[in-house]
Amino acid sequence: MNQYRVDGSLIIAVDHGFGNMKTANIVFSNGMAVYDTEPIMSRDYLFFAGKYYVLNQGHKPYASEKINDDDFYILTIAAIAKELRLRGITREQVHLAVGLPLKWRDVQQEEFKKYLLRNKHVEFTYCGSKYFVEITGCSVMPQCYAAVAEKLGSYQGLNMLADIGNGTMNVMYLQDGRTIEKKMWTEILGVKQCALLIHDAVLNKFQVELDESLLNSYLMKGRADVDEEYLKFMEETAKTYVQSIFLKLKELGYNSKLMKLHFMGGGAKLVELFGEYEPARVSFNHDICANAKGFEYFCYLAMRKRRRA
């Protein structure tokens, strides 16, 4: 477990996914249940500002703006709590390293930083322990690029990267490890779109509502404990979604004969299972914490560079 520190502050990365929250070491869903009294059935809850927030309660509805309500702020505190608990620390100075989709970062980053830095001193209770945190700063990184920041030199020749999250797909080119600034895109083509396709297709075909947990399990593993007729229909719909991914990539210039293609994020598994591609020219990174790890590394280098300047 890396521990990046600059000027006494521990850098903690938080990847605010539209489906899951990720740190460099931990994944939890972004759905919460809020109570005025202490929960009886769960210990995975955060007590903050007079409310109890039970974590890992399904998924938050998709919204392109993450600052429209307090949810992602509370989830950020929860992510800090989980990372500090993992380290056995209850009092710490923290510098946040976060990310936004490639094409939205420039427009949204200042408001997002302001949103996350609203309280310099934060006190909360998690899993029975009290925590005292000073948030000393926040750096906003580009998603997708951050996931490969530590190994840019290995991307020789022309490469296309496709980072498929729950809400968006970030696409960018690398030429000999260097970004091509005019070739970066953020598309609303994340795994959530596949989930909606499967849900609606099954509902229309069989008049049955798929349970969210069953659907999420299928999207992660490509299999589910359901009748073969349902499973076959779900697979056909997943293939349709993956075909739409490749169609979009071709619109953005993908040519398997001229470049290599690298998938990452939660949607990489769906493409690997249900896509048609040349295995020798397509790779998959299934570490859904890759962006968060990159945020920490990228942030550490940038802060060290500024410190020496």
DOZAFI-183168 format. One record per residue: residue in one letter; x, y, z of N, C-alpha, C in turn. Coordinates in pm, whole numbers, padded with zeros to 5 digits, always signed. Layout:
DOZAFI-183168
AXYZXYZXYZ
...
END
This chain:
DOZAFI-183168
M+00085-00119+00000+00000+00000+00000+00088+00125+00000
N+00076+00207-00105+00156+00329-00114+00106+00433-00014
Q+00200+00511+00038+00163+00623+00125+00238+00746+00074
Y+00174+00822-00013+00234+00942-00068+00207+01060+00026
R+00312+01129+00065+00299+01246+00151+00377+01363+00092
V+00319+01481+00102+00387+01604+00065+00353+01710+00169
D+00455+01775+00224+00437+01879+00326+00350+01832+00442
G+00366+01708+00482+00295+01655+00597+00156+01603+00570
S+00105+01623+00449-00030+01577+00417-00027+01443+00345
L-00115+01354+00387-00131+01225+00321-00221+01243+00200
I-00173+01202+00083-00255+01211-00038-00349+01091-00043
I-00478+01119-00046-00579+01013-00058-00658+01037-00186
A-00658+00938-00272-00731+00948-00398-00874+00900-00380
V-00966+00971-00444-01106+00930-00445-01158+00942-00588
D-01201+00829-00642-01260+00825-00776-01411+00818-00758
H-01478+00929-00788-01623+00942-00766-01699+00882-00884
G-01710+00750-00885-01776+00684-00996-01927+00701-00991
F-01990+00689-01109-02136+00697-01116-02201+00567-01068
G-02119+00465-01041-02171+00340-00986-02104+00306-00855
N-01970+00319-00853-01893+00285-00734-01795+00396-00698
M-01770+00408-00570-01663+00493-00520-01538+00407-00510
K-01424+00463-00554-01299+00388-00546-01191+00475-00483
T-01113+00412-00396-00986+00470-00354-00878+00381-00416
A-00754+00404-00380-00648+00319-00435-00659+00175-00384
N-00733+00156-00274-00737+00024-00211-00876-00032-00186
I-00980+00050-00201-01114+00012-00157-01218+00049-00262
V-01321-00037-00274-01435-00010-00363-01563-00024-00283
F-01654+00071-00297-01787+00058-00237-01888+00132-00324
S-02013+00087-00323-02114+00146-00411-02149+00287-00363
N-02201+00369-00454-02228+00509-00418-02369+00534-00368
G-02444+00428-00340-02576+00445-00281-02568+00448-00129
M-02649+00534-00066-02651+00545+00080-02794+00547+00130
A-02811+00507+00256-02937+00525+00327-02909+00616+00446
V-02994+00715+00468-02970+00817+00570-03071+00802+00684
Y-03020+00806+00809-03105+00789+00927-03072+00894+01032
D-03172+00924+01116-03151+01014+01229-03101+00940+01352
T-03122+00809+01355-03079+00728+01469-02980+00621+01423
E-02904+00570+01517-02799+00473+01484-02857+00345+01425
P-02805+00299+01312-02854+00176+01248-02833+00055+01337
I-02925-00039+01328-02917-00161+01409-02848-00274+01333
M-02874-00284+01202-02832-00401+01125-02695-00387+01058
S-02643-00267+01051-02518-00247+00976-02414-00176+01062
R-02288-00214+01043-02176-00142+01104-02103-00055+01002
D-02135-00075+00874-02069+00003+00770-02144+00135+00750
Y-02132+00221+00850-02201+00349+00841-02110+00461+00891
L-02139+00579+00843-02067+00701+00879-02160+00790+00960
F-02113+00840+01072-02189+00940+01148-02121+01074+01125
F-02194+01166+01063-02136+01295+01026-02246+01401+01027
A-02215+01513+01089-02307+01628+01093-02447+01589+01141
G-02452+01502+01242-02579+01468+01305-02662+01362+01235
K-02609+01303+01126-02682+01201+01052-02599+01072+01042
Y-02670+00961+01029-02607+00831+01008-02624+00791+00862
Y-02513+00763+00795-02515+00726+00653-02470+00581+00638
V-02565+00494+00606-02532+00353+00583-02481+00341+00440
L-02363+00284+00422-02295+00278+00293-02327+00149+00219
N-02288+00146+00092-02307+00027+00007-02455-00011-00008
Q-02538+00091-00032-02682+00068-00047-02725+00092-00192
G-02685+00003-00280-02722+00017-00421-02644+00129-00488
H-02707+00191-00589-02638+00293-00666-02720+00422-00675
K-02649+00531-00672-02709+00663-00687-02752+00684-00832
P-02868+00745-00856-02909+00774-00994-02805+00859-01067
Y-02788+00834-01195-02687+00905-01275-02719+01054-01284
A-02616+01137-01270-02626+01281-01291-02490+01330-01339
S-02487+01405-01449-02360+01449-01505-02287+01546-01413
E-02362+01624-01334-02303+01717-01237-02298+01650-01101
K-02180+01636-01046-02165+01566-00917-02186+01657-00797
I-02208+01786-00822-02220+01881-00712-02363+01927-00690
N-02459+01860-00752-02599+01902-00741-02660+01876-00603
D-02602+01783-00529-02647+01757-00392-02526+01725-00306
D-02549+01688-00181-02438+01664-00088-02385+01521-00093
D-02444+01435-00174-02411+01292-00169-02263+01264-00192
F-02206+01322-00297-02066+01291-00327-01970+01353-00225
Y-02014+01458-00158-01933+01511-00048-01931+01411+00068
I-02048+01362+00107-02057+01262+00214-01978+01137+00176
L-01991+01094+00051-01919+00975+00004-01767+00997+00007
T-01724+01120-00016-01581+01152-00006-01532+01135+00138
I-01610+01184+00233-01576+01166+00374-01570+01017+00407
A-01666+00941+00354-01667+00795+00377-01543+00729+00319
A-01501+00774+00201-01381+00718+00138-01257+00749+00222
I-01248+00871+00273-01137+00907+00361-01138+00818+00485
A-01258+00799+00542-01272+00716+00662-01221+00574+00637
K-01259+00517+00525-01219+00380+00494-01068+00369+00475
E-01009+00468+00409-00864+00465+00388-00788+00483+00521
L-00835+00573+00605-00767+00594+00733-00783+00472+00823
R-00901+00412+00822-00921+00291+00902-00828+00179+00856
L-00808+00168+00725-00718+00068+00670-00576+00088+00721
R-00539+00213+00742-00404+00247+00788-00392+00252+00941
G-00505+00242+01012-00501+00251+01157-00476+00391+01208
I-00522+00492+01132-00501+00633+01167-00637+00697+01198
T-00643+00778+01303-00768+00848+01336-00756+01000+01331
R-00634+01050+01317-00612+01195+01310-00510+01220+01199
E-00548+01301+01098-00459+01314+00983-00486+01442+00905
Q-00381+01491+00839-00394+01595+00737-00404+01524+00602
V-00502+01562+00523-00530+01491+00398-00535+01589+00281
H-00465+01553+00175-00478+01623+00047-00554+01530-00047
L-00667+01575-00099-00750+01491-00187-00698+01494-00330
A-00691+01376-00390-00659+01363-00533-00781+01300-00599
V-00851+01377-00680-00976+01330-00740-00970+01344-00891
G-01074+01301-00960-01073+01308-01105-01209+01343-01163
L-01206+01388-01287-01327+01415-01364-01308+01362-01505
P-01418+01332-01576-01405+01285-01714-01322+01380-01800
L-01250+01324-01895-01153+01398-01976-01204+01533-02026
K-01317+01532-02096-01365+01654-02162-01446+01744-02069
W-01474+01699-01949-01549+01781-01854-01460+01845-01749
R-01335+01800-01741-01247+01843-01632-01226+01994-01633
D-01190+02051-01747-01158+02193-01752-01276+02280-01709
V-01396+02239-01746-01515+02317-01716-01560+02300-01571
Q-01546+02178-01518-01606+02147-01389-01509+02150-01270
Q-01377+02153-01296-01283+02128-01186-01287+02231-01074
E-01301+02360-01105-01298+02460-00998-01419+02447-00906
E-01536+02425-00964-01656+02407-00882-01648+02278-00800
F-01588+02175-00859-01575+02047-00788-01480+02062-00669
K-01370+02133-00689-01277+02158-00579-01344+02237-00467
K-01417+02340-00504-01487+02421-00404-01587+02335-00326
Y-01655+02247-00396-01753+02155-00336-01686+02064-00233
L-01569+02011-00266-01501+01916-00177-01426+01984-00063
L-01390+02111-00082-01312+02183+00019-01398+02272+00108
R-01527+02247+00112-01618+02334+00187-01585+02340+00337
N-01531+02229+00391-01494+02225+00533-01347+02186+00545
K-01270+02275+00606-01127+02244+00623-01107+02139+00732
H-01181+02151+00841-01171+02057+00953-01297+01972+00958
V-01279+01841+00958-01392+01749+00952-01379+01647+01065
E-01487+01631+01140-01494+01529+01245-01608+01433+01213
F-01583+01305+01229-01685+01206+01199-01653+01077+01274
T-01750+00987+01276-01732+00856+01338-01757+00749+01233
Y-01666+00652+01227-01682+00541+01132-01644+00411+01202
C-01732+00314+01195-01709+00183+01258-01670+00195+01406
G-01735+00288+01474-01713+00302+01618-01595+00387+01659
S-01516+00435+01563-01398+00517+01594-01420+00661+01549
K-01373+00755+01630-01384+00896+01593-01261+00938+01514
Y-01284+01020+01412-01176+01067+01325-01175+01219+01321
F-01053+01273+01314-01033+01417+01306-00941+01443+01186
V-00996+01510+01086-00923+01528+00960-00917+01675+00922
E-00799+01717+00882-00782+01850+00822-00758+01829+00673
I-00848+01883+00591-00834+01870+00446-00755+01990+00397
T-00631+01966+00356-00537+02074+00326-00540+02119+00181
G-00601+02041+00094-00606+02079-00047-00672+01973-00131
C-00686+02004-00259-00751+01911-00352-00695+01933-00492
S-00657+01826-00558-00610+01830-00697-00704+01747-00783
V-00740+01800-00900-00834+01732-00990-00760+01680-01112
M-00764+01550-01132-00690+01484-01239-00784+01442-01353
P-00730+01420-01472-00811+01368-01582-00827+01217-01572
Q-00950+01169-01570-00973+01025-01571-00918+00965-01700
C-00896+00837-01700-00841+00761-01813-00690+00783-01821
Y-00646+00907-01842-00503+00936-01848-00435+00898-01717
A-00499+00932-01605-00440+00901-01474-00418+00752-01456
A-00507+00671-01514-00499+00525-01496-00372+00466-01556
V-00312+00535-01652-00191+00483-01716-00069+00571-01690
A-00083+00668-01601+00022+00768-01580+00156+00707-01540
E+00153+00596-01466+00277+00537-01417+00351+00457-01524
K+00286+00426-01635+00349+00340-01736+00332+00394-01877
L+00337+00525-01892+00319+00586-02023+00423+00537-02123
G+00544+00513-02076+00651+00471-02165+00628+00338-02233
S+00538+00257-02178+00512+00125-02237+00415+00131-02355
Y+00354+00247-02377+00257+00261-02487+00327+00316-02611
Q+00404+00229-02676+00476+00269-02796+00386+00256-02919
G+00414+00339-03019+00329+00340-03137+00200+00415-03107
L+00098+00389-03188-00031+00456-03172-00125+00368-03090
N-00182+00425-02986-00270+00350-02895-00397+00427-02869
M-00509+00355-02862-00635+00414-02819-00671+00356-02683
L-00706+00443-02588-00749+00400-02455-00898+00425-02440
A-00970+00327-02387-01113+00341-02362-01141+00301-02218
D-01175+00399-02138-01204+00378-01995-01356+00381-01978
I-01415+00263-01958-01561+00251-01952-01605+00242-01806
G-01661+00349-01756-01715+00351-01621-01863+00321-01621
N-01928+00353-01511-02071+00326-01503-02152+00426-01584
G-02109+00553-01583-02185+00655-01654-02126+00696-01787
T-01994+00701-01796-01930+00753-01916-01822+00660-01969
M-01785+00684-02094-01668+00620-02154-01573+00732-02195
N-01453+00732-02136-01350+00828-02174-01257+00763-02276
V-01230+00834-02384-01147+00781-02492-01035+00880-02521
M-00915+00829-02538-00803+00915-02574-00699+00836-02653
Y-00615+00908-02725-00504+00849-02799-00372+00878-02729
L-00281+00783-02739-00142+00803-02699-00052+00768-02817
Q+00042+00855-02848+00142+00829-02952+00277+00821-02884
D+00334+00700-02879+00462+00678-02811+00458+00733-02668
G+00349+00706-02599+00336+00745-02459+00296+00889-02435
R+00273+00965-02542+00236+01105-02527+00091+01126-02571
T+00021+01213-02499-00119+01239-02533-00129+01320-02662
I-00239+01300-02731-00273+01382-02848-00391+01468-02805
E-00364+01594-02775-00461+01681-02708-00595+01691-02780
K-00593+01689-02912-00717+01705-02988-00796+01575-03002
K-00742+01468-02945-00809+01339-02958-00843+01283-02821
M-00935+01351-02754-00988+01307-02625-01139+01330-02626
W-01213+01232-02578-01359+01241-02579-01418+01182-02451
T-01533+01233-02413-01615+01174-02306-01752+01147-02365
E-01791+01019-02364-01919+00977-02422-02009+00919-02314
I-02138+00948-02323-02236+00890-02229-02267+00749-02278
L-02176+00658-02251-02188+00521-02301-02131+00423-02199
G-02160+00449-02071-02108+00364-01965-02191+00239-01943
V-02150+00162-01844-02215+00034-01814-02361+00053-01775
K-02394+00169-01719-02534+00196-01683-02624+00185-01804
Q-02574+00227-01921-02654+00216-02043-02681+00071-02078
C-02582-00015-02055-02602-00159-02078-02705-00214-01981
A-02697-00172-01855-02792-00218-01753-02934-00180-01791
L-02952-00057-01839-03086-00012-01879-03137-00091-01999
L-03048-00119-02094-03087-00198-02212-03136-00337-02171
I-03059-00403-02083-03095-00538-02040-03224-00535-01958
H-03234-00440-01867-03354-00429-01783-03479-00413-01870
D-03473-00318-01964-03591-00290-02048-03621-00405-02143
A-03515-00469-02196-03536-00580-02288-03604-00698-02219
V-03558-00731-02097-03618-00841-02021-03760-00807-01980
L-03782-00682-01941-03917-00639-01902-04014-00650-02019
N-03970-00605-02136-04056-00610-02255-04081-00752-02303
K-03979-00837-02292-03989-00974-02342-04065-01065-02246
F-04033-01056-02117-04086-01152-02019-04180-01090-01915
Q-04195-00956-01920-04277-00884-01821-04227-00911-01678
V-04095-00911-01663-04031-00937-01534-03929-00826-01506
E-03931-00774-01382-03833-00674-01340-03710-00746-01285
L-03594-00722-01345-03470-00781-01293-03427-00709-01166
D-03393-00787-01063-03340-00729-00940-03207-00659-00968
E-03187-00542-00907-03067-00464-00933-02940-00541-00899
S-02940-00614-00787-02820-00687-00746-02788-00799-00845
L-02891-00865-00898-02870-00970-00998-02811-00910-01126
L-02866-00797-01166-02818-00732-01287-02674-00683-01271
N-02643-00626-01156-02506-00579-01131-02407-00695-01131
S-02447-00807-01073-02361-00926-01071-02335-00975-01213
Y-02438-00972-01295-02423-01016-01434-02327-00924-01510
L-02340-00794-01488-02255-00698-01558-02109-00712-01517
M-02084-00755-01393-01946-00772-01346-01885-00904-01389
K-01968-01010-01396-01916-01144-01418-01956-01205-01552
G-02060-01150-01615-02108-01207-01741-02188-01333-01722
R-02232-01359-01601-02314-01478-01575-02408-01448-01458
A-02516-01525-01451-02613-01508-01343-02689-01638-01325
D-02735-01662-01205-02809-01785-01173-02956-01765-01208
V-02985-01765-01339-03122-01749-01388-03148-01855-01495
D-03273-01867-01534-03311-01963-01637-03233-01936-01767
E-03201-02043-01839-03120-02032-01961-03182-01938-02063
E-03315-01937-02072-03382-01850-02168-03356-01703-02136
Y-03361-01670-02007-03332-01533-01965-03185-01499-01990
L-03097-01593-01955-02954-01570-01969-02915-01545-02114
K-02972-01622-02204-02942-01605-02347-02988-01468-02395
F-03104-01425-02350-03157-01296-02391-03072-01182-02334
M-03027-01197-02209-02939-01097-02148-02807-01088-02223
E-02754-01202-02264-02628-01206-02338-02642-01137-02473
E-02752-01161-02542-02774-01096-02672-02780-00944-02657
T-02843-00898-02550-02853-00754-02527-02717-00695-02491
A-02640-00767-02411-02505-00721-02376-02417-00711-02501
K-02432-00806-02592-02355-00801-02717-02392-00678-02799
T-02521-00643-02798-02565-00523-02870-02499-00398-02812
Y-02492-00391-02680-02426-00277-02615-02278-00271-02653
V-02209-00385-02648-02066-00387-02681-02044-00349-02827
Q-02134-00391-02914-02124-00350-03055-02132-00198-03067
S-02217-00136-02984-02228+00010-02988-02099+00077-02941
I-02028+00012-02849-01898+00063-02804-01801+00066-02921
F-01790-00045-02993-01697-00051-03106-01737+00043-03219
L-01867+00059-03241-01912+00154-03343-01868+00296-03307
K-01882+00332-03181-01841+00466-03138-01689+00482-03152
L-01613+00380-03114-01467+00389-03125-01424+00404-03271
K-01494+00336-03361-01462+00351-03503-01495+00491-03552
E-01603+00549-03499-01635+00688-03532-01522+00781-03490
L-01455+00744-03382-01346+00827-03328-01210+00790-03386
G-01211+00705-03489-01088+00678-03563-01023+00544-03539
Y-01086+00457-03461-01022+00328-03431-01007+00243-03556
N-00885+00192-03576-00854+00100-03685-00757-00004-03629
S-00803-00127-03618-00724-00232-03552-00592-00259-03623
K-00582-00224-03751-00459-00250-03826-00353-00143-03802
L-00396-00028-03748-00304+00084-03731-00269+00114-03586
M-00345+00060-03494-00323+00095-03353-00365-00019-03262
K-00318-00012-03138-00364-00106-03036-00473-00039-02953
L-00561-00122-02898-00675-00072-02821-00667-00128-02680
H-00685-00041-02581-00672-00081-02441-00799-00042-02365
F-00868-00142-02311-00989-00117-02233-00957-00121-02084
M-01023-00035-02009-01010-00034-01863-01143+00008-01804
G-01152+00004-01671-01277+00040-01605-01371-00078-01592
G-01483-00055-01526-01579-00162-01500-01637-00225-01624
G-01642-00150-01735-01699-00204-01858-01605-00290-01938
A-01478-00296-01899-01380-00375-01975-01418-00522-01978
K-01474-00573-01868-01511-00714-01862-01620-00747-01963
L-01717-00659-01979-01824-00681-02076-01768-00690-02218
V-01676-00600-02249-01616-00602-02383-01536-00730-02404
E-01461-00771-02303-01381-00893-02313-01470-01015-02335
L-01583-01020-02266-01671-01137-02274-01757-01139-02400
F-01805-01022-02442-01908-01019-02547-01866-00946-02674
G-01742-00899-02680-01697-00827-02798-01631-00916-02902
E-01621-00866-03023-01548-00931-03132-01426-00845-03162
Y-01307-00901-03143-01185-00824-03155-01067-00917-03180
E-00953-00858-03216-00830-00934-03236-00753-00936-03104
P-00748-01050-03035-00685-01055-02902-00543-01002-02898
A-00468-01020-03006-00329-00975-03006-00316-00823-03007
R-00424-00752-03043-00416-00607-03056-00511-00533-02960
V-00570-00610-02868-00661-00550-02770-00623-00601-02631
S-00612-00511-02534-00579-00552-02397-00687-00503-02300
F-00689-00565-02181-00791-00532-02081-00725-00515-01944
N-00757-00406-01878-00713-00382-01741-00837-00384-01652
H-00850-00488-01570-00970-00504-01489-00957-00446-01348
D-00850-00373-01323-00832-00308-01193-00916-00180-01190
I-01033-00185-01127-01120-00067-01130-01069+00043-01035
C-00963+00015-00963-00899+00119-00881-00784+00187-00955
A-00766+00154-01083-00651+00206-01158-00650+00358-01164
N-00767+00420-01187-00772+00566-01191-00733+00626-01056
A-00787+00571-00948-00755+00623-00815-00606+00611-00786
K-00546+00498-00821-00401+00481-00801-00325+00585-00883
G-00374+00611-01004-00311+00712-01088-00327+00852-01032
F-00445+00882-00975-00466+01013-00914-00361+01040-00807
E-00338+00940-00721-00240+00956-00613-00100+00981-00668
Y-00061+00899-00764+00074+00908-00822+00093+01040-00895
F-00004+01074-00980+00000+01196-01061+00003+01319-00969
C-00081+01318-00866-00088+01428-00770+00044+01443-00695
Y+00102+01333-00652+00228+01334-00579+00339+01398-00663
L+00350+01356-00790+00453+01411-00877+00433+01561-00898
A+00307+01602-00921+00278+01743-00945+00309+01829-00822
M+00275+01779-00704+00301+01855-00581+00450+01863-00552
R+00522+01754-00576+00668+01756-00557+00734+01855-00654
K+00684+01857-00777+00740+01947-00878+00718+02093-00838
R+00596+02125-00792+00566+02262-00749+00650+02300-00627
R+00673+02204-00541+00751+02230-00420+00895+02266-00454
R+00950+02202-00558+01090+02226-00597+01106+02352-00681
A+00995+02399-00739+01003+02515-00829+01041+02644-00754
END
